[in-house]
């Protein structure tokens, strides 16, 4: 959605083709391609046109999936992208994907030319923080069965497109536990 809004705003003014010639770059990426490594500074924001990306971190050698991103989602390690700090997460594709990327420099240039985009971006970040808060609360208050049921209700696409070991990691359980939960249905 954000990519569509940005594209429409840029296309409204013919002079933008000269101002922003390389604003967006489309890139085809293979499955298991790392876009940002934990500890590196995130230089790009990505818009998923096709495929699935996941944001994850390493916890004492254990891979913990934090979030999945599908078509029409914008993703980055936003704290790193905005504050130029090392990323707390790794961002990778988990299926072949097409992404559109924008550099931090181009993003800042775009926001300086179109301040109204700050409101749209801020709303997107607030929504993302609300999603993180819900995930955090779910991990604290719900048992694995309840977390799985919430996922089934709120994000069935994850269950249809994502490998079981990534789903288990996202739910904070082992793949064997996930298999048992699924078999109870």
Biotite code that builds the C-alpha atoms (Angstrom):
import biotite.structure as struc

atoms = struc.array([
    struc.Atom([0.000, 0.000, 0.000], chain_id="A", res_id=1, res_name="UNK", atom_name="CA", element="C"),
    struc.Atom([2.756, 2.449, 0.933], chain_id="A", res_id=2, res_name="UNK", atom_name="CA", element="C"),
    struc.Atom([4.558, 1.744, -2.340], chain_id="A", res_id=3, res_name="UNK", atom_name="CA", element="C"),
    struc.Atom([1.369, 2.484, -4.290], chain_id="A", res_id=4, res_name="UNK", atom_name="CA", element="C"),
    struc.Atom([0.900, 5.800, -2.454], chain_id="A", res_id=5, res_name="UNK", atom_name="CA", element="C"),
    struc.Atom([4.531, 6.793, -3.010], chain_id="A", res_id=6, res_name="UNK", atom_name="CA", element="C"),
    struc.Atom([4.360, 5.881, -6.688], chain_id="A", res_id=7, res_name="UNK", atom_name="CA", element="C"),
    struc.Atom([1.140, 7.852, -7.207], chain_id="A", res_id=8, res_name="UNK", atom_name="CA", element="C"),
    struc.Atom([2.565, 10.962, -5.540], chain_id="A", res_id=9, res_name="UNK", atom_name="CA", element="C"),
    struc.Atom([5.728, 10.812, -7.611], chain_id="A", res_id=10, res_name="UNK", atom_name="CA", element="C"),
    struc.Atom([3.819, 10.308, -10.862], chain_id="A", res_id=11, res_name="UNK", atom_name="CA", element="C"),
    struc.Atom([1.621, 13.360, -10.218], chain_id="A", res_id=12, res_name="UNK", atom_name="CA", element="C"),
    struc.Atom([4.521, 15.672, -11.003], chain_id="A", res_id=13, res_name="UNK", atom_name="CA", element="C"),
    struc.Atom([6.342, 15.099, -14.301], chain_id="A", res_id=14, res_name="UNK", atom_name="CA", element="C"),
    struc.Atom([9.486, 16.803, -12.965], chain_id="A", res_id=15, res_name="UNK", atom_name="CA", element="C"),
    struc.Atom([9.838, 14.009, -10.408], chain_id="A", res_id=16, res_name="UNK", atom_name="CA", element="C"),
    struc.Atom([11.292, 11.724, -13.074], chain_id="A", res_id=17, res_name="UNK", atom_name="CA", element="C"),
    struc.Atom([14.318, 14.032, -13.117], chain_id="A", res_id=18, res_name="UNK", atom_name="CA", element="C"),
    struc.Atom([14.387, 14.593, -9.338], chain_id="A", res_id=19, res_name="UNK", atom_name="CA", element="C"),
    struc.Atom([14.021, 10.911, -8.439], chain_id="A", res_id=20, res_name="UNK", atom_name="CA", element="C"),
    struc.Atom([15.410, 8.886, -11.358], chain_id="A", res_id=21, res_name="UNK", atom_name="CA", element="C"),
    struc.Atom([16.560, 5.938, -9.251], chain_id="A", res_id=22, res_name="UNK", atom_name="CA", element="C"),
    struc.Atom([14.162, 6.229, -6.341], chain_id="A", res_id=23, res_name="UNK", atom_name="CA", element="C"),
    struc.Atom([12.920, 2.650, -6.484], chain_id="A", res_id=24, res_name="UNK", atom_name="CA", element="C"),
    struc.Atom([14.841, -0.400, -7.610], chain_id="A", res_id=25, res_name="UNK", atom_name="CA", element="C"),
    struc.Atom([13.093, -3.680, -8.311], chain_id="A", res_id=26, res_name="UNK", atom_name="CA", element="C"),
    struc.Atom([14.999, -6.820, -7.464], chain_id="A", res_id=27, res_name="UNK", atom_name="CA", element="C"),
    struc.Atom([14.321, -10.542, -7.899], chain_id="A", res_id=28, res_name="UNK", atom_name="CA", element="C"),
    struc.Atom([15.692, -12.583, -5.024], chain_id="A", res_id=29, res_name="UNK", atom_name="CA", element="C"),
    struc.Atom([15.991, -16.300, -4.466], chain_id="A", res_id=30, res_name="UNK", atom_name="CA", element="C"),
    struc.Atom([14.656, -18.136, -1.460], chain_id="A", res_id=31, res_name="UNK", atom_name="CA", element="C"),
    struc.Atom([16.897, -17.865, 1.630], chain_id="A", res_id=32, res_name="UNK", atom_name="CA", element="C"),
    struc.Atom([18.462, -14.582, 0.479], chain_id="A", res_id=33, res_name="UNK", atom_name="CA", element="C"),
    struc.Atom([19.588, -12.367, 3.343], chain_id="A", res_id=34, res_name="UNK", atom_name="CA", element="C"),
    struc.Atom([18.741, -8.690, 2.836], chain_id="A", res_id=35, res_name="UNK", atom_name="CA", element="C"),
    struc.Atom([19.947, -7.417, 6.228], chain_id="A", res_id=36, res_name="UNK", atom_name="CA", element="C"),
    struc.Atom([22.128, -9.242, 8.734], chain_id="A", res_id=37, res_name="UNK", atom_name="CA", element="C"),
    struc.Atom([21.675, -8.861, 12.458], chain_id="A", res_id=38, res_name="UNK", atom_name="CA", element="C"),
    struc.Atom([24.341, -6.359, 13.563], chain_id="A", res_id=39, res_name="UNK", atom_name="CA", element="C"),
    struc.Atom([24.552, -4.539, 10.198], chain_id="A", res_id=40, res_name="UNK", atom_name="CA", element="C"),
    struc.Atom([22.984, -1.172, 9.468], chain_id="A", res_id=41, res_name="UNK", atom_name="CA", element="C"),
    struc.Atom([19.864, -1.439, 7.313], chain_id="A", res_id=42, res_name="UNK", atom_name="CA", element="C"),
    struc.Atom([20.318, 0.799, 4.269], chain_id="A", res_id=43, res_name="UNK", atom_name="CA", element="C"),
    struc.Atom([17.046, -0.001, 2.525], chain_id="A", res_id=44, res_name="UNK", atom_name="CA", element="C"),
    struc.Atom([13.324, -0.279, 3.022], chain_id="A", res_id=45, res_name="UNK", atom_name="CA", element="C"),
    struc.Atom([11.751, -3.086, 1.015], chain_id="A", res_id=46, res_name="UNK", atom_name="CA", element="C"),
    struc.Atom([8.279, -3.388, -0.470], chain_id="A", res_id=47, res_name="UNK", atom_name="CA", element="C"),
    struc.Atom([7.243, -6.960, -1.156], chain_id="A", res_id=48, res_name="UNK", atom_name="CA", element="C"),
    struc.Atom([5.696, -7.324, -4.608], chain_id="A", res_id=49, res_name="UNK", atom_name="CA", element="C"),
    struc.Atom([5.814, -11.124, -4.600], chain_id="A", res_id=50, res_name="UNK", atom_name="CA", element="C"),
    struc.Atom([6.969, -13.684, -2.091], chain_id="A", res_id=51, res_name="UNK", atom_name="CA", element="C"),
    struc.Atom([7.517, -13.878, 1.632], chain_id="A", res_id=52, res_name="UNK", atom_name="CA", element="C"),
    struc.Atom([10.191, -12.369, 3.852], chain_id="A", res_id=53, res_name="UNK", atom_name="CA", element="C"),
    struc.Atom([10.812, -12.989, 7.515], chain_id="A", res_id=54, res_name="UNK", atom_name="CA", element="C"),
    struc.Atom([12.409, -10.922, 10.236], chain_id="A", res_id=55, res_name="UNK", atom_name="CA", element="C"),
    struc.Atom([14.273, -13.033, 12.790], chain_id="A", res_id=56, res_name="UNK", atom_name="CA", element="C"),
    struc.Atom([16.968, -12.839, 15.430], chain_id="A", res_id=57, res_name="UNK", atom_name="CA", element="C"),
    struc.Atom([19.440, -15.201, 17.035], chain_id="A", res_id=58, res_name="UNK", atom_name="CA", element="C"),
    struc.Atom([18.871, -15.978, 20.719], chain_id="A", res_id=59, res_name="UNK", atom_name="CA", element="C"),
    struc.Atom([21.841, -17.974, 22.026], chain_id="A", res_id=60, res_name="UNK", atom_name="CA", element="C"),
    struc.Atom([22.078, -19.971, 18.809], chain_id="A", res_id=61, res_name="UNK", atom_name="CA", element="C"),
    struc.Atom([18.317, -20.383, 18.468], chain_id="A", res_id=62, res_name="UNK", atom_name="CA", element="C"),
    struc.Atom([16.551, -18.870, 15.454], chain_id="A", res_id=63, res_name="UNK", atom_name="CA", element="C"),
    struc.Atom([13.507, -16.824, 16.613], chain_id="A", res_id=64, res_name="UNK", atom_name="CA", element="C"),
    struc.Atom([11.121, -15.595, 13.908], chain_id="A", res_id=65, res_name="UNK", atom_name="CA", element="C"),
    struc.Atom([9.665, -12.225, 14.772], chain_id="A", res_id=66, res_name="UNK", atom_name="CA", element="C"),
    struc.Atom([7.409, -11.465, 11.816], chain_id="A", res_id=67, res_name="UNK", atom_name="CA", element="C"),
    struc.Atom([6.476, -12.493, 8.272], chain_id="A", res_id=68, res_name="UNK", atom_name="CA", element="C"),
    struc.Atom([5.880, -10.113, 5.370], chain_id="A", res_id=69, res_name="UNK", atom_name="CA", element="C"),
    struc.Atom([3.895, -10.898, 2.236], chain_id="A", res_id=70, res_name="UNK", atom_name="CA", element="C"),
    struc.Atom([2.789, -9.015, -0.861], chain_id="A", res_id=71, res_name="UNK", atom_name="CA", element="C"),
    struc.Atom([2.086, -5.280, -0.343], chain_id="A", res_id=72, res_name="UNK", atom_name="CA", element="C"),
    struc.Atom([3.984, -5.091, 2.962], chain_id="A", res_id=73, res_name="UNK", atom_name="CA", element="C"),
    struc.Atom([6.810, -2.648, 3.621], chain_id="A", res_id=74, res_name="UNK", atom_name="CA", element="C"),
    struc.Atom([9.661, -4.010, 5.707], chain_id="A", res_id=75, res_name="UNK", atom_name="CA", element="C"),
    struc.Atom([13.031, -3.079, 7.058], chain_id="A", res_id=76, res_name="UNK", atom_name="CA", element="C"),
    struc.Atom([14.803, -3.310, 10.338], chain_id="A", res_id=77, res_name="UNK", atom_name="CA", element="C"),
    struc.Atom([13.178, 0.057, 10.970], chain_id="A", res_id=78, res_name="UNK", atom_name="CA", element="C"),
    struc.Atom([15.147, 1.007, 14.072], chain_id="A", res_id=79, res_name="UNK", atom_name="CA", element="C"),
    struc.Atom([18.330, 0.452, 12.087], chain_id="A", res_id=80, res_name="UNK", atom_name="CA", element="C"),
    struc.Atom([17.013, 2.094, 8.916], chain_id="A", res_id=81, res_name="UNK", atom_name="CA", element="C"),
    struc.Atom([15.807, 5.229, 10.717], chain_id="A", res_id=82, res_name="UNK", atom_name="CA", element="C"),
    struc.Atom([18.450, 5.617, 13.410], chain_id="A", res_id=83, res_name="UNK", atom_name="CA", element="C"),
    struc.Atom([21.467, 4.210, 11.510], chain_id="A", res_id=84, res_name="UNK", atom_name="CA", element="C"),
    struc.Atom([22.145, 1.712, 14.308], chain_id="A", res_id=85, res_name="UNK", atom_name="CA", element="C"),
    struc.Atom([23.086, -1.957, 13.961], chain_id="A", res_id=86, res_name="UNK", atom_name="CA", element="C"),
    struc.Atom([20.041, -4.091, 13.204], chain_id="A", res_id=87, res_name="UNK", atom_name="CA", element="C"),
    struc.Atom([18.588, -6.250, 15.950], chain_id="A", res_id=88, res_name="UNK", atom_name="CA", element="C"),
    struc.Atom([17.202, -8.579, 13.270], chain_id="A", res_id=89, res_name="UNK", atom_name="CA", element="C"),
    struc.Atom([18.075, -10.484, 10.126], chain_id="A", res_id=90, res_name="UNK", atom_name="CA", element="C"),
    struc.Atom([15.743, -10.017, 7.160], chain_id="A", res_id=91, res_name="UNK", atom_name="CA", element="C"),
    struc.Atom([15.607, -12.843, 4.643], chain_id="A", res_id=92, res_name="UNK", atom_name="CA", element="C"),
    struc.Atom([13.397, -14.275, 1.944], chain_id="A", res_id=93, res_name="UNK", atom_name="CA", element="C"),
    struc.Atom([11.824, -17.644, 2.641], chain_id="A", res_id=94, res_name="UNK", atom_name="CA", element="C"),
    struc.Atom([10.497, -18.108, -0.872], chain_id="A", res_id=95, res_name="UNK", atom_name="CA", element="C"),
    struc.Atom([11.546, -16.586, -4.194], chain_id="A", res_id=96, res_name="UNK", atom_name="CA", element="C"),
    struc.Atom([10.514, -12.945, -4.070], chain_id="A", res_id=97, res_name="UNK", atom_name="CA", element="C"),
    struc.Atom([10.328, -9.697, -5.948], chain_id="A", res_id=98, res_name="UNK", atom_name="CA", element="C"),
    struc.Atom([11.020, -6.626, -3.851], chain_id="A", res_id=99, res_name="UNK", atom_name="CA", element="C"),
    struc.Atom([11.157, -2.935, -4.571], chain_id="A", res_id=100, res_name="UNK", atom_name="CA", element="C"),
    struc.Atom([13.747, -1.138, -2.509], chain_id="A", res_id=101, res_name="UNK", atom_name="CA", element="C"),
    struc.Atom([14.390, 2.442, -1.585], chain_id="A", res_id=102, res_name="UNK", atom_name="CA", element="C"),
    struc.Atom([17.611, 3.670, -0.015], chain_id="A", res_id=103, res_name="UNK", atom_name="CA", element="C"),
    struc.Atom([17.658, 5.721, 3.163], chain_id="A", res_id=104, res_name="UNK", atom_name="CA", element="C"),
    struc.Atom([18.990, 8.697, 1.187], chain_id="A", res_id=105, res_name="UNK", atom_name="CA", element="C"),
    struc.Atom([16.169, 8.475, -1.386], chain_id="A", res_id=106, res_name="UNK", atom_name="CA", element="C"),
    struc.Atom([13.604, 7.977, 1.362], chain_id="A", res_id=107, res_name="UNK", atom_name="CA", element="C"),
    struc.Atom([14.801, 11.104, 3.195], chain_id="A", res_id=108, res_name="UNK", atom_name="CA", element="C"),
    struc.Atom([14.778, 13.047, -0.078], chain_id="A", res_id=109, res_name="UNK", atom_name="CA", element="C"),
    struc.Atom([11.231, 11.923, -0.778], chain_id="A", res_id=110, res_name="UNK", atom_name="CA", element="C"),
    struc.Atom([10.047, 12.894, 2.715], chain_id="A", res_id=111, res_name="UNK", atom_name="CA", element="C"),
    struc.Atom([11.672, 16.327, 2.390], chain_id="A", res_id=112, res_name="UNK", atom_name="CA", element="C"),
    struc.Atom([9.835, 16.920, -0.910], chain_id="A", res_id=113, res_name="UNK", atom_name="CA", element="C"),
    struc.Atom([6.515, 15.510, 0.336], chain_id="A", res_id=114, res_name="UNK", atom_name="CA", element="C"),
    struc.Atom([6.110, 16.087, 4.107], chain_id="A", res_id=115, res_name="UNK", atom_name="CA", element="C"),
    struc.Atom([2.593, 14.592, 3.983], chain_id="A", res_id=116, res_name="UNK", atom_name="CA", element="C"),
    struc.Atom([4.243, 11.203, 3.512], chain_id="A", res_id=117, res_name="UNK", atom_name="CA", element="C"),
    struc.Atom([5.537, 11.433, 7.086], chain_id="A", res_id=118, res_name="UNK", atom_name="CA", element="C"),
    struc.Atom([1.979, 10.941, 8.364], chain_id="A", res_id=119, res_name="UNK", atom_name="CA", element="C"),
    struc.Atom([1.494, 7.845, 6.213], chain_id="A", res_id=120, res_name="UNK", atom_name="CA", element="C"),
    struc.Atom([4.832, 6.418, 7.285], chain_id="A", res_id=121, res_name="UNK", atom_name="CA", element="C"),
    struc.Atom([4.125, 7.219, 10.931], chain_id="A", res_id=122, res_name="UNK", atom_name="CA", element="C"),
    struc.Atom([0.774, 5.384, 10.759], chain_id="A", res_id=123, res_name="UNK", atom_name="CA", element="C"),
    struc.Atom([2.524, 2.377, 9.234], chain_id="A", res_id=124, res_name="UNK", atom_name="CA", element="C"),
    struc.Atom([5.098, 2.361, 12.055], chain_id="A", res_id=125, res_name="UNK", atom_name="CA", element="C"),
    struc.Atom([2.394, 2.690, 14.709], chain_id="A", res_id=126, res_name="UNK", atom_name="CA", element="C"),
    struc.Atom([0.560, -0.276, 13.179], chain_id="A", res_id=127, res_name="UNK", atom_name="CA", element="C"),
    struc.Atom([3.806, -2.276, 13.205], chain_id="A", res_id=128, res_name="UNK", atom_name="CA", element="C"),
    struc.Atom([4.423, -1.399, 16.881], chain_id="A", res_id=129, res_name="UNK", atom_name="CA", element="C"),
    struc.Atom([0.859, -2.449, 17.738], chain_id="A", res_id=130, res_name="UNK", atom_name="CA", element="C"),
    struc.Atom([1.490, -5.787, 16.008], chain_id="A", res_id=131, res_name="UNK", atom_name="CA", element="C"),
    struc.Atom([4.688, -6.229, 18.029], chain_id="A", res_id=132, res_name="UNK", atom_name="CA", element="C"),
    struc.Atom([2.837, -5.390, 21.274], chain_id="A", res_id=133, res_name="UNK", atom_name="CA", element="C"),
    struc.Atom([0.152, -7.970, 20.456], chain_id="A", res_id=134, res_name="UNK", atom_name="CA", element="C"),
    struc.Atom([2.800, -10.585, 19.707], chain_id="A", res_id=135, res_name="UNK", atom_name="CA", element="C"),
    struc.Atom([4.597, -9.783, 22.962], chain_id="A", res_id=136, res_name="UNK", atom_name="CA", element="C"),
    struc.Atom([1.411, -10.028, 25.017], chain_id="A", res_id=137, res_name="UNK", atom_name="CA", element="C"),
    struc.Atom([0.394, -13.250, 23.308], chain_id="A", res_id=138, res_name="UNK", atom_name="CA", element="C"),
    struc.Atom([3.750, -14.834, 24.167], chain_id="A", res_id=139, res_name="UNK", atom_name="CA", element="C"),
    struc.Atom([3.310, -13.860, 27.833], chain_id="A", res_id=140, res_name="UNK", atom_name="CA", element="C"),
    struc.Atom([-0.329, -14.673, 28.442], chain_id="A", res_id=141, res_name="UNK", atom_name="CA", element="C"),
    struc.Atom([-1.216, -17.452, 26.006], chain_id="A", res_id=142, res_name="UNK", atom_name="CA", element="C"),
    struc.Atom([-0.227, -21.078, 25.865], chain_id="A", res_id=143, res_name="UNK", atom_name="CA", element="C"),
    struc.Atom([1.062, -22.512, 22.553], chain_id="A", res_id=144, res_name="UNK", atom_name="CA", element="C"),
    struc.Atom([-2.379, -23.867, 21.603], chain_id="A", res_id=145, res_name="UNK", atom_name="CA", element="C"),
    struc.Atom([-3.961, -20.421, 22.004], chain_id="A", res_id=146, res_name="UNK", atom_name="CA", element="C"),
    struc.Atom([-1.114, -18.740, 20.066], chain_id="A", res_id=147, res_name="UNK", atom_name="CA", element="C"),
    struc.Atom([-1.645, -21.220, 17.224], chain_id="A", res_id=148, res_name="UNK", atom_name="CA", element="C"),
    struc.Atom([-5.418, -20.567, 17.230], chain_id="A", res_id=149, res_name="UNK", atom_name="CA", element="C"),
    struc.Atom([-4.800, -16.800, 17.076], chain_id="A", res_id=150, res_name="UNK", atom_name="CA", element="C"),
    struc.Atom([-2.440, -17.310, 14.152], chain_id="A", res_id=151, res_name="UNK", atom_name="CA", element="C"),
    struc.Atom([-5.000, -19.496, 12.401], chain_id="A", res_id=152, res_name="UNK", atom_name="CA", element="C"),
    struc.Atom([-7.669, -16.835, 12.889], chain_id="A", res_id=153, res_name="UNK", atom_name="CA", element="C"),
    struc.Atom([-5.628, -13.673, 12.272], chain_id="A", res_id=154, res_name="UNK", atom_name="CA", element="C"),
    struc.Atom([-3.023, -14.790, 9.712], chain_id="A", res_id=155, res_name="UNK", atom_name="CA", element="C"),
    struc.Atom([-4.049, -18.005, 7.927], chain_id="A", res_id=156, res_name="UNK", atom_name="CA", element="C"),
    struc.Atom([-1.769, -17.079, 5.008], chain_id="A", res_id=157, res_name="UNK", atom_name="CA", element="C"),
    struc.Atom([1.233, -17.820, 7.220], chain_id="A", res_id=158, res_name="UNK", atom_name="CA", element="C"),
    struc.Atom([0.000, -21.366, 7.801], chain_id="A", res_id=159, res_name="UNK", atom_name="CA", element="C"),
    struc.Atom([-0.544, -21.883, 4.074], chain_id="A", res_id=160, res_name="UNK", atom_name="CA", element="C"),
    struc.Atom([2.756, -20.498, 2.804], chain_id="A", res_id=161, res_name="UNK", atom_name="CA", element="C"),
    struc.Atom([5.391, -20.805, 5.509], chain_id="A", res_id=162, res_name="UNK", atom_name="CA", element="C"),
    struc.Atom([7.380, -23.915, 6.486], chain_id="A", res_id=163, res_name="UNK", atom_name="CA", element="C"),
    struc.Atom([6.440, -25.525, 9.779], chain_id="A", res_id=164, res_name="UNK", atom_name="CA", element="C"),
    struc.Atom([9.817, -24.883, 11.448], chain_id="A", res_id=165, res_name="UNK", atom_name="CA", element="C"),
    struc.Atom([9.483, -21.124, 10.818], chain_id="A", res_id=166, res_name="UNK", atom_name="CA", element="C"),
    struc.Atom([5.915, -21.128, 12.171], chain_id="A", res_id=167, res_name="UNK", atom_name="CA", element="C"),
    struc.Atom([7.073, -23.010, 15.268], chain_id="A", res_id=168, res_name="UNK", atom_name="CA", element="C"),
    struc.Atom([9.866, -20.480, 15.752], chain_id="A", res_id=169, res_name="UNK", atom_name="CA", element="C"),
    struc.Atom([7.337, -17.633, 15.419], chain_id="A", res_id=170, res_name="UNK", atom_name="CA", element="C"),
    struc.Atom([5.036, -19.249, 17.994], chain_id="A", res_id=171, res_name="UNK", atom_name="CA", element="C"),
    struc.Atom([7.923, -19.905, 20.383], chain_id="A", res_id=172, res_name="UNK", atom_name="CA", element="C"),
    struc.Atom([7.593, -23.694, 20.274], chain_id="A", res_id=173, res_name="UNK", atom_name="CA", element="C"),
    struc.Atom([9.364, -26.652, 18.678], chain_id="A", res_id=174, res_name="UNK", atom_name="CA", element="C"),
    struc.Atom([8.258, -28.098, 15.322], chain_id="A", res_id=175, res_name="UNK", atom_name="CA", element="C"),
    struc.Atom([7.240, -31.300, 17.167], chain_id="A", res_id=176, res_name="UNK", atom_name="CA", element="C"),
    struc.Atom([4.977, -29.309, 19.507], chain_id="A", res_id=177, res_name="UNK", atom_name="CA", element="C"),
    struc.Atom([3.460, -27.527, 16.517], chain_id="A", res_id=178, res_name="UNK", atom_name="CA", element="C"),
    struc.Atom([2.785, -30.864, 14.846], chain_id="A", res_id=179, res_name="UNK", atom_name="CA", element="C"),
    struc.Atom([1.005, -32.110, 17.981], chain_id="A", res_id=180, res_name="UNK", atom_name="CA", element="C"),
    struc.Atom([-1.113, -28.939, 18.159], chain_id="A", res_id=181, res_name="UNK", atom_name="CA", element="C"),
    struc.Atom([-2.082, -29.278, 14.489], chain_id="A", res_id=182, res_name="UNK", atom_name="CA", element="C"),
    struc.Atom([-3.011, -32.944, 14.963], chain_id="A", res_id=183, res_name="UNK", atom_name="CA", element="C"),
    struc.Atom([-5.408, -32.077, 17.797], chain_id="A", res_id=184, res_name="UNK", atom_name="CA", element="C"),
    struc.Atom([-7.632, -30.210, 15.348], chain_id="A", res_id=185, res_name="UNK", atom_name="CA", element="C"),
])
